[in-house]
Amino acid sequence: MNRKGFILVALIVAVTCAILFLMQRPLICTCGRVEFWHGALDSGNSQHLADWYSLSHVIHGFLFYAAAHWLLQRQPMGLRLALAVGVEAAWEIVENSPFIVDRYRTATIALGYSGDSIVNSLSDIGMMTIGFLFAARAPAWLTVTLAIALELLALAVIRDNLTLNILMLTWPIDAVREWQAAL
């Protein structure tokens, strides 16, 4: 990793934090506390440091590493990481826009979803970074195996994962929503 890449990552995170603040996202959970892990599927979801959806952000890191490795092989790792952080940060901003928050409420099982706290959004960026750095060091087979295991774990515990999240945001299927709600 090079120093310029880390500086760029820090700048992207700072700008993202400022934008989320200007979007009037709460800094922490409106419950007034910050939990390391929030495993319940309730209004505390996406408000604390980590929850079941944090697994999908780790997988984002795996995918962003693969894309950067394929498209930007000749670029320094710090720049590739900064671009991945930029994409994840952009998603965090879009994810907390009124349009996407409303889409989650209407098209997925996240009926009470109100968006992320700033702490959760920054943690999601951190989770993606962990996934990216893991994929940069681990053999591809291990990264793919871990991605599948994380998807299956989330599917088994909360009947949701990155794959279903993308499906239900882009092409909602009533049968899937009903199966997810039966938990």
Summary of the structure (lengths in Angstrom):
residues: 183
radius of gyration: 16.4
end to end distance: 43.1
largest distance: 49.0
contacts: 584
relative contact order: 0.17
helix: 67%
strand: 1%
